[in-house]
Structures are given as C-alpha cells and as structure tokens.
Amino acid sequence: MLKSADDIRQLNDRISQAGQFTDKLRNEVGHVIIGQSHMLDRLLIGLLSNGHILLEGVPGLAKTLTIKSLSTAIQAKFSRIQFTPDLLPA
C-alpha cells in the first residue's frame, strides 16, 4: 500500500522505466518490421504478461521475421517449427 509521496514517486519511476523498455523494443523491431504496429503491440502484451501468442496468416506477412527480430531485441533464443502434416497426431 502506498504510504507517502516517496512511494508514489518510486512507483511512477518504475512505470516510466517499463514504458521506456517497451518504447525501445518497438523502436528496435520497427527498424526491421514496418507497418505492423498492431501486431507488435500484441506481441509485447503477450511477452509482458507471460502469455502465448499464435501468429497465423498467409505466407509473406513477415511473421517469422517479426518474431526473430523481437527475440534478437530481447536477447532470447529463436527457433521455429514448420507445421507439416507429419506433425499432426495420429
């Protein structure tokens, strides 16, 4: 519970730092992916909430490149699974 002006100031500083983090990520990925800000916002929501995201779409929409760019920006490991019929359960 907030008890003083110092607590509120510290909370505001933490919120500002988190905002700077997302701005830096948007900027970094935005150098590679152009015009996909809605998708990037959803990816950041999934990342920050420890959620899962499934990207679907026709070929050529830069889905793989977006995830690769995001993983590079946060210094995470990137791997990809190609969905083929042999991966379906029997």
PyMOL Python script that loads the backbone (N, CA, C, O; Angstrom):
from pymol import cmd

cmd.read_pdbstr("""\
ATOM      1  N   MET A   1       0.839  -1.172   0.000  1.00  0.00           N
ATOM      2  CA  MET A   1       0.000   0.000   0.000  1.00  0.00           C
ATOM      3  C   MET A   1       0.888   1.241   0.000  1.00  0.00           C
ATOM      4  O   MET A   1       1.917   1.273   0.676  1.00  0.00           O
ATOM      5  N   LEU A   2       0.500   2.237  -0.741  1.00  0.00           N
ATOM      6  CA  LEU A   2       1.268   3.476  -0.829  1.00  0.00           C
ATOM      7  C   LEU A   2       1.090   4.284   0.447  1.00  0.00           C
ATOM      8  O   LEU A   2      -0.029   4.504   0.910  1.00  0.00           O
ATOM      9  N   LYS A   3       2.227   4.727   1.015  1.00  0.00           N
ATOM     10  CA  LYS A   3       2.153   5.423   2.291  1.00  0.00           C
ATOM     11  C   LYS A   3       2.637   6.855   2.225  1.00  0.00           C
ATOM     12  O   LYS A   3       2.308   7.656   3.099  1.00  0.00           O
ATOM     13  N   SER A   4       3.401   7.191   1.221  1.00  0.00           N
ATOM     14  CA  SER A   4       3.952   8.541   1.191  1.00  0.00           C
ATOM     15  C   SER A   4       4.163   8.996  -0.246  1.00  0.00           C
ATOM     16  O   SER A   4       3.985   8.244  -1.204  1.00  0.00           O
ATOM     17  N   ALA A   5       4.547  10.252  -0.349  1.00  0.00           N
ATOM     18  CA  ALA A   5       4.849  10.802  -1.673  1.00  0.00           C
ATOM     19  C   ALA A   5       6.055  10.103  -2.283  1.00  0.00           C
ATOM     20  O   ALA A   5       6.145   9.978  -3.504  1.00  0.00           O
ATOM     21  N   ASP A   6       6.991   9.642  -1.438  1.00  0.00           N
ATOM     22  CA  ASP A   6       8.159   8.907  -1.949  1.00  0.00           C
ATOM     23  C   ASP A   6       7.741   7.596  -2.597  1.00  0.00           C
ATOM     24  O   ASP A   6       8.284   7.210  -3.632  1.00  0.00           O
ATOM     25  N   ASP A   7       6.770   6.905  -1.984  1.00  0.00           N
ATOM     26  CA  ASP A   7       6.281   5.654  -2.563  1.00  0.00           C
ATOM     27  C   ASP A   7       5.656   5.902  -3.933  1.00  0.00           C
ATOM     28  O   ASP A   7       5.876   5.144  -4.877  1.00  0.00           O
ATOM     29  N   ILE A   8       4.882   6.962  -4.024  1.00  0.00           N
ATOM     30  CA  ILE A   8       4.238   7.300  -5.298  1.00  0.00           C
ATOM     31  C   ILE A   8       5.291   7.667  -6.337  1.00  0.00           C
ATOM     32  O   ILE A   8       5.180   7.277  -7.499  1.00  0.00           O
ATOM     33  N   ARG A   9       6.300   8.408  -5.929  1.00  0.00           N
ATOM     34  CA  ARG A   9       7.379   8.794  -6.836  1.00  0.00           C
ATOM     35  C   ARG A   9       8.126   7.555  -7.337  1.00  0.00           C
ATOM     36  O   ARG A   9       8.444   7.455  -8.522  1.00  0.00           O
ATOM     37  N   GLN A  10       8.404   6.612  -6.433  1.00  0.00           N
ATOM     38  CA  GLN A  10       9.099   5.382  -6.824  1.00  0.00           C
ATOM     39  C   GLN A  10       8.251   4.563  -7.789  1.00  0.00           C
ATOM     40  O   GLN A  10       8.765   4.003  -8.757  1.00  0.00           O
ATOM     41  N   LEU A  11       6.954   4.498  -7.521  1.00  0.00           N
ATOM     42  CA  LEU A  11       6.055   3.771  -8.419  1.00  0.00           C
ATOM     43  C   LEU A  11       6.026   4.425  -9.795  1.00  0.00           C
ATOM     44  O   LEU A  11       6.067   3.732 -10.812  1.00  0.00           O
ATOM     45  N   ASN A  12       5.957   5.732  -9.834  1.00  0.00           N
ATOM     46  CA  ASN A  12       5.973   6.448 -11.117  1.00  0.00           C
ATOM     47  C   ASN A  12       7.275   6.212 -11.866  1.00  0.00           C
ATOM     48  O   ASN A  12       7.269   6.084 -13.090  1.00  0.00           O
ATOM     49  N   ASP A  13       8.388   6.152 -11.147  1.00  0.00           N
ATOM     50  CA  ASP A  13       9.678   5.867 -11.779  1.00  0.00           C
ATOM     51  C   ASP A  13       9.695   4.474 -12.389  1.00  0.00           C
ATOM     52  O   ASP A  13      10.201   4.285 -13.495  1.00  0.00           O
ATOM     53  N   ARG A  14       9.143   3.495 -11.673  1.00  0.00           N
ATOM     54  CA  ARG A  14       9.100   2.122 -12.196  1.00  0.00           C
ATOM     55  C   ARG A  14       8.221   2.035 -13.436  1.00  0.00           C
ATOM     56  O   ARG A  14       8.561   1.345 -14.397  1.00  0.00           O
ATOM     57  N   ILE A  15       7.099   2.731 -13.415  1.00  0.00           N
ATOM     58  CA  ILE A  15       6.212   2.745 -14.581  1.00  0.00           C
ATOM     59  C   ILE A  15       6.915   3.397 -15.763  1.00  0.00           C
ATOM     60  O   ILE A  15       6.806   2.921 -16.893  1.00  0.00           O
ATOM     61  N   SER A  16       7.628   4.473 -15.510  1.00  0.00           N
ATOM     62  CA  SER A  16       8.372   5.160 -16.568  1.00  0.00           C
ATOM     63  C   SER A  16       9.449   4.258 -17.164  1.00  0.00           C
ATOM     64  O   SER A  16       9.643   4.239 -18.379  1.00  0.00           O
ATOM     65  N   GLN A  17      10.148   3.512 -16.311  1.00  0.00           N
ATOM     66  CA  GLN A  17      11.185   2.596 -16.797  1.00  0.00           C
ATOM     67  C   GLN A  17      10.580   1.497 -17.662  1.00  0.00           C
ATOM     68  O   GLN A  17      11.145   1.135 -18.694  1.00  0.00           O
ATOM     69  N   ALA A  18       9.428   0.962 -17.243  1.00  0.00           N
ATOM     70  CA  ALA A  18       8.767  -0.078 -18.038  1.00  0.00           C
ATOM     71  C   ALA A  18       8.332   0.488 -19.387  1.00  0.00           C
ATOM     72  O   ALA A  18       8.443  -0.188 -20.410  1.00  0.00           O
ATOM     73  N   GLY A  19       7.842   1.711 -19.392  1.00  0.00           N
ATOM     74  CA  GLY A  19       7.450   2.350 -20.643  1.00  0.00           C
ATOM     75  C   GLY A  19       8.630   2.563 -21.570  1.00  0.00           C
ATOM     76  O   GLY A  19       8.505   2.410 -22.785  1.00  0.00           O
ATOM     77  N   GLN A  20       9.771   2.914 -21.006  1.00  0.00           N
ATOM     78  CA  GLN A  20      10.975   3.090 -21.819  1.00  0.00           C
ATOM     79  C   GLN A  20      11.404   1.764 -22.434  1.00  0.00           C
ATOM     80  O   GLN A  20      11.873   1.726 -23.571  1.00  0.00           O
ATOM     81  N   PHE A  21      11.244   0.672 -21.680  1.00  0.00           N
ATOM     82  CA  PHE A  21      11.596  -0.656 -22.182  1.00  0.00           C
ATOM     83  C   PHE A  21      10.764  -1.001 -23.411  1.00  0.00           C
ATOM     84  O   PHE A  21      11.303  -1.450 -24.423  1.00  0.00           O
ATOM     85  N   THR A  22       9.457  -0.793 -23.325  1.00  0.00           N
ATOM     86  CA  THR A  22       8.606  -1.126 -24.469  1.00  0.00           C
ATOM     87  C   THR A  22       8.866  -0.189 -25.643  1.00  0.00           C
ATOM     88  O   THR A  22       8.812  -0.609 -26.798  1.00  0.00           O
ATOM     89  N   ASP A  23       9.148   1.076 -25.352  1.00  0.00           N
ATOM     90  CA  ASP A  23       9.473   2.013 -26.438  1.00  0.00           C
ATOM     91  C   ASP A  23      10.751   1.594 -27.161  1.00  0.00           C
ATOM     92  O   ASP A  23      10.828   1.669 -28.387  1.00  0.00           O
ATOM     93  N   LYS A  24      11.746   1.156 -26.404  1.00  0.00           N
ATOM     94  CA  LYS A  24      12.999   0.698 -27.015  1.00  0.00           C
ATOM     95  C   LYS A  24      12.760  -0.544 -27.869  1.00  0.00           C
ATOM     96  O   LYS A  24      13.313  -0.665 -28.962  1.00  0.00           O
ATOM     97  N   LEU A  25      11.932  -1.469 -27.369  1.00  0.00           N
ATOM     98  CA  LEU A  25      11.626  -2.673 -28.156  1.00  0.00           C
ATOM     99  C   LEU A  25      10.896  -2.312 -29.441  1.00  0.00           C
ATOM    100  O   LEU A  25      11.238  -2.806 -30.515  1.00  0.00           O
ATOM    101  N   ARG A  26       9.892  -1.452 -29.331  1.00  0.00           N
ATOM    102  CA  ARG A  26       9.155  -1.026 -30.528  1.00  0.00           C
ATOM    103  C   ARG A  26      10.093  -0.379 -31.544  1.00  0.00           C
ATOM    104  O   ARG A  26      10.000  -0.640 -32.744  1.00  0.00           O
ATOM    105  N   ASN A  27      10.980   0.453 -31.059  1.00  0.00           N
ATOM    106  CA  ASN A  27      11.921   1.142 -31.937  1.00  0.00           C
ATOM    107  C   ASN A  27      12.869   0.149 -32.606  1.00  0.00           C
ATOM    108  O   ASN A  27      13.114   0.234 -33.809  1.00  0.00           O
ATOM    109  N   GLU A  28      13.399  -0.789 -31.830  1.00  0.00           N
ATOM    110  CA  GLU A  28      14.357  -1.769 -32.354  1.00  0.00           C
ATOM    111  C   GLU A  28      13.710  -2.660 -33.417  1.00  0.00           C
ATOM    112  O   GLU A  28      14.268  -2.843 -34.499  1.00  0.00           O
ATOM    113  N   VAL A  29      12.547  -3.207 -33.111  1.00  0.00           N
ATOM    114  CA  VAL A  29      11.864  -4.086 -34.064  1.00  0.00           C
ATOM    115  C   VAL A  29      11.319  -3.260 -35.229  1.00  0.00           C
ATOM    116  O   VAL A  29      11.235  -3.752 -36.354  1.00  0.00           O
ATOM    117  N   GLY A  30      10.950  -2.014 -34.965  1.00  0.00           N
ATOM    118  CA  GLY A  30      10.428  -1.140 -36.008  1.00  0.00           C
ATOM    119  C   GLY A  30      11.427  -0.817 -37.101  1.00  0.00           C
ATOM    120  O   GLY A  30      11.036  -0.414 -38.196  1.00  0.00           O
ATOM    121  N   HIS A  31      12.719  -0.990 -36.820  1.00  0.00           N
ATOM    122  CA  HIS A  31      13.726  -0.793 -37.863  1.00  0.00           C
ATOM    123  C   HIS A  31      13.636  -1.891 -38.924  1.00  0.00           C
ATOM    124  O   HIS A  31      14.007  -1.675 -40.078  1.00  0.00           O
ATOM    125  N   VAL A  32      13.147  -3.055 -38.534  1.00  0.00           N
ATOM    126  CA  VAL A  32      13.071  -4.198 -39.450  1.00  0.00           C
ATOM    127  C   VAL A  32      11.654  -4.379 -39.981  1.00  0.00           C
ATOM    128  O   VAL A  32      11.459  -4.605 -41.175  1.00  0.00           O
ATOM    129  N   ILE A  33      10.671  -4.281 -39.102  1.00  0.00           N
ATOM    130  CA  ILE A  33       9.272  -4.515 -39.461  1.00  0.00           C
ATOM    131  C   ILE A  33       8.556  -3.172 -39.550  1.00  0.00           C
ATOM    132  O   ILE A  33       8.484  -2.434 -38.568  1.00  0.00           O
ATOM    133  N   ILE A  34       8.034  -2.863 -40.715  1.00  0.00           N
ATOM    134  CA  ILE A  34       7.392  -1.570 -40.948  1.00  0.00           C
ATOM    135  C   ILE A  34       5.903  -1.793 -41.211  1.00  0.00           C
ATOM    136  O   ILE A  34       5.529  -2.670 -41.990  1.00  0.00           O
ATOM    137  N   GLY A  35       5.063  -1.002 -40.560  1.00  0.00           N
ATOM    138  CA  GLY A  35       3.627  -1.057 -40.815  1.00  0.00           C
ATOM    139  C   GLY A  35       2.892  -2.159 -40.084  1.00  0.00           C
ATOM    140  O   GLY A  35       1.749  -2.459 -40.428  1.00  0.00           O
ATOM    141  N   GLN A  36       3.502  -2.766 -39.093  1.00  0.00           N
ATOM    142  CA  GLN A  36       2.854  -3.846 -38.343  1.00  0.00           C
ATOM    143  C   GLN A  36       2.779  -3.493 -36.855  1.00  0.00           C
ATOM    144  O   GLN A  36       2.998  -4.355 -36.004  1.00  0.00           O
ATOM    145  N   SER A  37       2.472  -2.241 -36.539  1.00  0.00           N
ATOM    146  CA  SER A  37       2.474  -1.801 -35.140  1.00  0.00           C
ATOM    147  C   SER A  37       1.417  -2.523 -34.309  1.00  0.00           C
ATOM    148  O   SER A  37       1.647  -2.790 -33.130  1.00  0.00           O
ATOM    149  N   HIS A  38       0.267  -2.843 -34.896  1.00  0.00           N
ATOM    150  CA  HIS A  38      -0.779  -3.564 -34.160  1.00  0.00           C
ATOM    151  C   HIS A  38      -0.278  -4.947 -33.740  1.00  0.00           C
ATOM    152  O   HIS A  38      -0.473  -5.362 -32.597  1.00  0.00           O
ATOM    153  N   MET A  39       0.362  -5.652 -34.661  1.00  0.00           N
ATOM    154  CA  MET A  39       0.904  -6.967 -34.339  1.00  0.00           C
ATOM    155  C   MET A  39       1.994  -6.846 -33.279  1.00  0.00           C
ATOM    156  O   MET A  39       2.047  -7.660 -32.357  1.00  0.00           O
ATOM    157  N   LEU A  40       2.849  -5.860 -33.393  1.00  0.00           N
ATOM    158  CA  LEU A  40       3.925  -5.674 -32.425  1.00  0.00           C
ATOM    159  C   LEU A  40       3.366  -5.359 -31.040  1.00  0.00           C
ATOM    160  O   LEU A  40       3.883  -5.856 -30.039  1.00  0.00           O
ATOM    161  N   ASP A  41       2.321  -4.543 -30.971  1.00  0.00           N
ATOM    162  CA  ASP A  41       1.686  -4.260 -29.681  1.00  0.00           C
ATOM    163  C   ASP A  41       1.166  -5.541 -29.042  1.00  0.00           C
ATOM    164  O   ASP A  41       1.334  -5.752 -27.840  1.00  0.00           O
ATOM    165  N   ARG A  42       0.538  -6.393 -29.841  1.00  0.00           N
ATOM    166  CA  ARG A  42       0.006  -7.659 -29.309  1.00  0.00           C
ATOM    167  C   ARG A  42       1.133  -8.585 -28.855  1.00  0.00           C
ATOM    168  O   ARG A  42       0.999  -9.283 -27.850  1.00  0.00           O
ATOM    169  N   LEU A  43       2.230  -8.591 -29.588  1.00  0.00           N
ATOM    170  CA  LEU A  43       3.378  -9.404 -29.185  1.00  0.00           C
ATOM    171  C   LEU A  43       3.960  -8.922 -27.864  1.00  0.00           C
ATOM    172  O   LEU A  43       4.324  -9.736 -27.015  1.00  0.00           O
ATOM    173  N   LEU A  44       4.052  -7.617 -27.680  1.00  0.00           N
ATOM    174  CA  LEU A  44       4.574  -7.072 -26.429  1.00  0.00           C
ATOM    175  C   LEU A  44       3.635  -7.369 -25.264  1.00  0.00           C
ATOM    176  O   LEU A  44       4.095  -7.633 -24.153  1.00  0.00           O
ATOM    177  N   ILE A  45       2.330  -7.328 -25.504  1.00  0.00           N
ATOM    178  CA  ILE A  45       1.372  -7.688 -24.457  1.00  0.00           C
ATOM    179  C   ILE A  45       1.582  -9.139 -24.046  1.00  0.00           C
ATOM    180  O   ILE A  45       1.618  -9.447 -22.855  1.00  0.00           O
ATOM    181  N   GLY A  46       1.719 -10.027 -25.018  1.00  0.00           N
ATOM    182  CA  GLY A  46       1.965 -11.434 -24.709  1.00  0.00           C
ATOM    183  C   GLY A  46       3.276 -11.637 -23.977  1.00  0.00           C
ATOM    184  O   GLY A  46       3.349 -12.434 -23.042  1.00  0.00           O
ATOM    185  N   LEU A  47       4.308 -10.927 -24.392  1.00  0.00           N
ATOM    186  CA  LEU A  47       5.621 -11.038 -23.759  1.00  0.00           C
ATOM    187  C   LEU A  47       5.583 -10.552 -22.317  1.00  0.00           C
ATOM    188  O   LEU A  47       6.078 -11.233 -21.419  1.00  0.00           O
ATOM    189  N   LEU A  48       5.003  -9.388 -22.091  1.00  0.00           N
ATOM    190  CA  LEU A  48       4.995  -8.797 -20.755  1.00  0.00           C
ATOM    191  C   LEU A  48       4.031  -9.485 -19.795  1.00  0.00           C
ATOM    192  O   LEU A  48       4.178  -9.359 -18.579  1.00  0.00           O
ATOM    193  N   SER A  49       3.047 -10.208 -20.322  1.00  0.00           N
ATOM    194  CA  SER A  49       2.090 -10.901 -19.459  1.00  0.00           C
ATOM    195  C   SER A  49       2.395 -12.390 -19.329  1.00  0.00           C
ATOM    196  O   SER A  49       1.590 -13.150 -18.791  1.00  0.00           O
ATOM    197  N   ASN A  50       3.562 -12.804 -19.825  1.00  0.00           N
ATOM    198  CA  ASN A  50       3.946 -14.225 -19.795  1.00  0.00           C
ATOM    199  C   ASN A  50       2.920 -15.096 -20.504  1.00  0.00           C
ATOM    200  O   ASN A  50       2.676 -16.230 -20.093  1.00  0.00           O
ATOM    201  N   GLY A  51       2.326 -14.578 -21.554  1.00  0.00           N
ATOM    202  CA  GLY A  51       1.314 -15.308 -22.292  1.00  0.00           C
ATOM    203  C   GLY A  51       1.887 -16.010 -23.507  1.00  0.00           C
ATOM    204  O   GLY A  51       3.097 -16.021 -23.731  1.00  0.00           O
ATOM    205  N   HIS A  52       0.998 -16.592 -24.281  1.00  0.00           N
ATOM    206  CA  HIS A  52       1.366 -17.277 -25.514  1.00  0.00           C
ATOM    207  C   HIS A  52       0.679 -16.574 -26.673  1.00  0.00           C
ATOM    208  O   HIS A  52      -0.422 -16.043 -26.533  1.00  0.00           O
ATOM    209  N   ILE A  53       1.342 -16.580 -27.809  1.00  0.00           N
ATOM    210  CA  ILE A  53       0.774 -15.952 -28.998  1.00  0.00           C
ATOM    211  C   ILE A  53       0.956 -16.893 -30.175  1.00  0.00           C
ATOM    212  O   ILE A  53       2.041 -17.434 -30.389  1.00  0.00           O
ATOM    213  N   LEU A  54      -0.100 -17.079 -30.925  1.00  0.00           N
ATOM    214  CA  LEU A  54      -0.053 -17.866 -32.152  1.00  0.00           C
ATOM    215  C   LEU A  54      -0.233 -16.901 -33.315  1.00  0.00           C
ATOM    216  O   LEU A  54      -1.259 -16.229 -33.423  1.00  0.00           O
ATOM    217  N   LEU A  55       0.761 -16.838 -34.177  1.00  0.00           N
ATOM    218  CA  LEU A  55       0.670 -15.989 -35.364  1.00  0.00           C
ATOM    219  C   LEU A  55       0.213 -16.844 -36.535  1.00  0.00           C
ATOM    220  O   LEU A  55       0.840 -17.851 -36.867  1.00  0.00           O
ATOM    221  N   GLU A  56      -0.869 -16.439 -37.147  1.00  0.00           N
ATOM    222  CA  GLU A  56      -1.385 -17.141 -38.313  1.00  0.00           C
ATOM    223  C   GLU A  56      -1.482 -16.149 -39.466  1.00  0.00           C
ATOM    224  O   GLU A  56      -1.663 -14.950 -39.256  1.00  0.00           O
ATOM    225  N   GLY A  57      -1.361 -16.654 -40.659  1.00  0.00           N
ATOM    226  CA  GLY A  57      -1.517 -15.796 -41.826  1.00  0.00           C
ATOM    227  C   GLY A  57      -0.922 -16.441 -43.054  1.00  0.00           C
ATOM    228  O   GLY A  57      -0.213 -17.445 -42.980  1.00  0.00           O
ATOM    229  N   VAL A  58      -1.229 -15.839 -44.176  1.00  0.00           N
ATOM    230  CA  VAL A  58      -0.703 -16.341 -45.437  1.00  0.00           C
ATOM    231  C   VAL A  58       0.799 -16.085 -45.490  1.00  0.00           C
ATOM    232  O   VAL A  58       1.309 -15.238 -44.757  1.00  0.00           O
ATOM    233  N   PRO A  59       1.506 -16.806 -46.345  1.00  0.00           N
ATOM    234  CA  PRO A  59       2.954 -16.579 -46.461  1.00  0.00           C
ATOM    235  C   PRO A  59       3.267 -15.149 -46.902  1.00  0.00           C
ATOM    236  O   PRO A  59       2.516 -14.534 -47.658  1.00  0.00           O
ATOM    237  N   GLY A  60       4.380 -14.647 -46.414  1.00  0.00           N
ATOM    238  CA  GLY A  60       4.855 -13.346 -46.854  1.00  0.00           C
ATOM    239  C   GLY A  60       4.451 -12.169 -45.993  1.00  0.00           C
ATOM    240  O   GLY A  60       4.639 -11.023 -46.403  1.00  0.00           O
ATOM    241  N   LEU A  61       3.896 -12.413 -44.800  1.00  0.00           N
ATOM    242  CA  LEU A  61       3.477 -11.313 -43.938  1.00  0.00           C
ATOM    243  C   LEU A  61       4.521 -10.955 -42.878  1.00  0.00           C
ATOM    244  O   LEU A  61       4.243 -10.155 -41.985  1.00  0.00           O
ATOM    245  N   ALA A  62       5.701 -11.531 -42.968  1.00  0.00           N
ATOM    246  CA  ALA A  62       6.828 -11.247 -42.061  1.00  0.00           C
ATOM    247  C   ALA A  62       6.590 -11.728 -40.638  1.00  0.00           C
ATOM    248  O   ALA A  62       7.080 -11.123 -39.685  1.00  0.00           O
ATOM    249  N   LYS A  63       5.839 -12.814 -40.492  1.00  0.00           N
ATOM    250  CA  LYS A  63       5.595 -13.358 -39.153  1.00  0.00           C
ATOM    251  C   LYS A  63       6.887 -13.866 -38.532  1.00  0.00           C
ATOM    252  O   LYS A  63       7.215 -13.511 -37.400  1.00  0.00           O
ATOM    253  N   THR A  64       7.613 -14.682 -39.256  1.00  0.00           N
ATOM    254  CA  THR A  64       8.863 -15.243 -38.740  1.00  0.00           C
ATOM    255  C   THR A  64       9.895 -14.151 -38.514  1.00  0.00           C
ATOM    256  O   THR A  64      10.583 -14.152 -37.493  1.00  0.00           O
ATOM    257  N   LEU A  65      10.009 -13.233 -39.439  1.00  0.00           N
ATOM    258  CA  LEU A  65      10.974 -12.146 -39.300  1.00  0.00           C
ATOM    259  C   LEU A  65      10.652 -11.270 -38.085  1.00  0.00           C
ATOM    260  O   LEU A  65      11.559 -10.803 -37.396  1.00  0.00           O
ATOM    261  N   THR A  66       9.369 -11.050 -37.826  1.00  0.00           N
ATOM    262  CA  THR A  66       8.970 -10.250 -36.671  1.00  0.00           C
ATOM    263  C   THR A  66       9.399 -10.912 -35.375  1.00  0.00           C
ATOM    264  O   THR A  66       9.972 -10.261 -34.501  1.00  0.00           O
ATOM    265  N   ILE A  67       9.125 -12.208 -35.246  1.00  0.00           N
ATOM    266  CA  ILE A  67       9.485 -12.924 -34.022  1.00  0.00           C
ATOM    267  C   ILE A  67      11.000 -13.006 -33.889  1.00  0.00           C
ATOM    268  O   ILE A  67      11.538 -12.869 -32.790  1.00  0.00           O
ATOM    269  N   LYS A  68      11.678 -13.225 -34.988  1.00  0.00           N
ATOM    270  CA  LYS A  68      13.144 -13.276 -34.942  1.00  0.00           C
ATOM    271  C   LYS A  68      13.710 -11.925 -34.509  1.00  0.00           C
ATOM    272  O   LYS A  68      14.646 -11.875 -33.711  1.00  0.00           O
ATOM    273  N   SER A  69      13.158 -10.845 -35.021  1.00  0.00           N
ATOM    274  CA  SER A  69      13.616  -9.505 -34.644  1.00  0.00           C
ATOM    275  C   SER A  69      13.328  -9.212 -33.174  1.00  0.00           C
ATOM    276  O   SER A  69      14.163  -8.637 -32.476  1.00  0.00           O
ATOM    277  N   LEU A  70      12.155  -9.606 -32.711  1.00  0.00           N
ATOM    278  CA  LEU A  70      11.803  -9.399 -31.307  1.00  0.00           C
ATOM    279  C   LEU A  70      12.707 -10.208 -30.388  1.00  0.00           C
ATOM    280  O   LEU A  70      13.173  -9.701 -29.367  1.00  0.00           O
ATOM    281  N   SER A  71      12.957 -11.461 -30.748  1.00  0.00           N
ATOM    282  CA  SER A  71      13.829 -12.290 -29.906  1.00  0.00           C
ATOM    283  C   SER A  71      15.255 -11.752 -29.881  1.00  0.00           C
ATOM    284  O   SER A  71      15.925 -11.826 -28.851  1.00  0.00           O
ATOM    285  N   THR A  72      15.720 -11.216 -30.992  1.00  0.00           N
ATOM    286  CA  THR A  72      17.048 -10.594 -31.018  1.00  0.00           C
ATOM    287  C   THR A  72      17.073  -9.357 -30.123  1.00  0.00           C
ATOM    288  O   THR A  72      18.049  -9.124 -29.411  1.00  0.00           O
ATOM    289  N   ALA A  73      16.008  -8.572 -30.157  1.00  0.00           N
ATOM    290  CA  ALA A  73      15.950  -7.343 -29.362  1.00  0.00           C
ATOM    291  C   ALA A  73      15.966  -7.625 -27.863  1.00  0.00           C
ATOM    292  O   ALA A  73      16.497  -6.829 -27.089  1.00  0.00           O
ATOM    293  N   ILE A  74      15.388  -8.753 -27.448  1.00  0.00           N
ATOM    294  CA  ILE A  74      15.378  -9.078 -26.017  1.00  0.00           C
ATOM    295  C   ILE A  74      16.443 -10.107 -25.666  1.00  0.00           C
ATOM    296  O   ILE A  74      16.479 -10.611 -24.544  1.00  0.00           O
ATOM    297  N   GLN A  75      17.307 -10.418 -26.622  1.00  0.00           N
ATOM    298  CA  GLN A  75      18.414 -11.362 -26.450  1.00  0.00           C
ATOM    299  C   GLN A  75      17.907 -12.737 -26.008  1.00  0.00           C
ATOM    300  O   GLN A  75      18.439 -13.343 -25.079  1.00  0.00           O
ATOM    301  N   ALA A  76      16.871 -13.211 -26.693  1.00  0.00           N
ATOM    302  CA  ALA A  76      16.291 -14.524 -26.414  1.00  0.00           C
ATOM    303  C   ALA A  76      16.648 -15.490 -27.535  1.00  0.00           C
ATOM    304  O   ALA A  76      17.067 -15.078 -28.617  1.00  0.00           O
ATOM    305  N   LYS A  77      16.480 -16.760 -27.266  1.00  0.00           N
ATOM    306  CA  LYS A  77      16.740 -17.794 -28.267  1.00  0.00           C
ATOM    307  C   LYS A  77      15.562 -17.841 -29.245  1.00  0.00           C
ATOM    308  O   LYS A  77      14.401 -17.770 -28.842  1.00  0.00           O
ATOM    309  N   PHE A  78      15.876 -17.959 -30.510  1.00  0.00           N
ATOM    310  CA  PHE A  78      14.849 -18.050 -31.546  1.00  0.00           C
ATOM    311  C   PHE A  78      14.907 -19.429 -32.175  1.00  0.00           C
ATOM    312  O   PHE A  78      15.976 -19.893 -32.573  1.00  0.00           O
ATOM    313  N   SER A  79      13.754 -20.085 -32.264  1.00  0.00           N
ATOM    314  CA  SER A  79      13.657 -21.341 -33.009  1.00  0.00           C
ATOM    315  C   SER A  79      12.285 -21.369 -33.669  1.00  0.00           C
ATOM    316  O   SER A  79      11.364 -20.663 -33.257  1.00  0.00           O
ATOM    317  N   ARG A  80      12.170 -22.180 -34.676  1.00  0.00           N
ATOM    318  CA  ARG A  80      10.962 -22.191 -35.495  1.00  0.00           C
ATOM    319  C   ARG A  80      10.560 -23.627 -35.774  1.00  0.00           C
ATOM    320  O   ARG A  80      11.413 -24.483 -36.009  1.00  0.00           O
ATOM    321  N   ILE A  81       9.256 -23.890 -35.748  1.00  0.00           N
ATOM    322  CA  ILE A  81       8.732 -25.204 -36.114  1.00  0.00           C
ATOM    323  C   ILE A  81       7.864 -25.019 -37.352  1.00  0.00           C
ATOM    324  O   ILE A  81       6.921 -24.228 -37.349  1.00  0.00           O
ATOM    325  N   GLN A  82       8.187 -25.745 -38.393  1.00  0.00           N
ATOM    326  CA  GLN A  82       7.385 -25.703 -39.617  1.00  0.00           C
ATOM    327  C   GLN A  82       6.245 -26.696 -39.450  1.00  0.00           C
ATOM    328  O   GLN A  82       6.487 -27.889 -39.269  1.00  0.00           O
ATOM    329  N   PHE A  83       5.021 -26.225 -39.509  1.00  0.00           N
ATOM    330  CA  PHE A  83       3.871 -27.104 -39.343  1.00  0.00           C
ATOM    331  C   PHE A  83       3.622 -27.861 -40.640  1.00  0.00           C
ATOM    332  O   PHE A  83       3.317 -27.269 -41.676  1.00  0.00           O
ATOM    333  N   THR A  84       3.755 -29.153 -40.563  1.00  0.00           N
ATOM    334  CA  THR A  84       3.513 -30.015 -41.719  1.00  0.00           C
ATOM    335  C   THR A  84       2.590 -31.147 -41.292  1.00  0.00           C
ATOM    336  O   THR A  84       2.463 -31.412 -40.097  1.00  0.00           O
ATOM    337  N   PRO A  85       1.938 -31.830 -42.248  1.00  0.00           N
ATOM    338  CA  PRO A  85       1.005 -32.901 -41.896  1.00  0.00           C
ATOM    339  C   PRO A  85       1.630 -34.018 -41.059  1.00  0.00           C
ATOM    340  O   PRO A  85       0.923 -34.672 -40.292  1.00  0.00           O
ATOM    341  N   ASP A  86       2.931 -34.249 -41.188  1.00  0.00           N
ATOM    342  CA  ASP A  86       3.528 -35.327 -40.404  1.00  0.00           C
ATOM    343  C   ASP A  86       3.641 -34.960 -38.918  1.00  0.00           C
ATOM    344  O   ASP A  86       3.961 -35.825 -38.103  1.00  0.00           O
ATOM    345  N   LEU A  87       3.388 -33.712 -38.551  1.00  0.00           N
ATOM    346  CA  LEU A  87       3.392 -33.315 -37.145  1.00  0.00           C
ATOM    347  C   LEU A  87       2.028 -33.487 -36.487  1.00  0.00           C
ATOM    348  O   LEU A  87       1.900 -33.332 -35.272  1.00  0.00           O
ATOM    349  N   LEU A  88       1.008 -33.808 -37.284  1.00  0.00           N
ATOM    350  CA  LEU A  88      -0.331 -34.000 -36.735  1.00  0.00           C
ATOM    351  C   LEU A  88      -0.396 -35.289 -35.924  1.00  0.00           C
ATOM    352  O   LEU A  88       0.291 -36.259 -36.241  1.00  0.00           O
ATOM    353  N   PRO A  89      -1.228 -35.301 -34.869  1.00  0.00           N
ATOM    354  CA  PRO A  89      -1.383 -36.545 -34.110  1.00  0.00           C
ATOM    355  C   PRO A  89      -2.026 -37.630 -34.973  1.00  0.00           C
ATOM    356  O   PRO A  89      -2.810 -37.339 -35.876  1.00  0.00           O
ATOM    357  N   ALA A  90      -1.687 -38.855 -34.686  1.00  0.00           N
ATOM    358  CA  ALA A  90      -2.188 -39.982 -35.487  1.00  0.00           C
ATOM    359  C   ALA A  90      -3.647 -40.244 -35.278  1.00  0.00           C
ATOM    360  O   ALA A  90      -4.204 -41.159 -35.884  1.00  0.00           O
TER     361      ALA A  90
END
""", "prot")
cmd.dss("prot")
cmd.show_as("cartoon", "prot")
cmd.util.cbc("prot")
cmd.orient("prot")
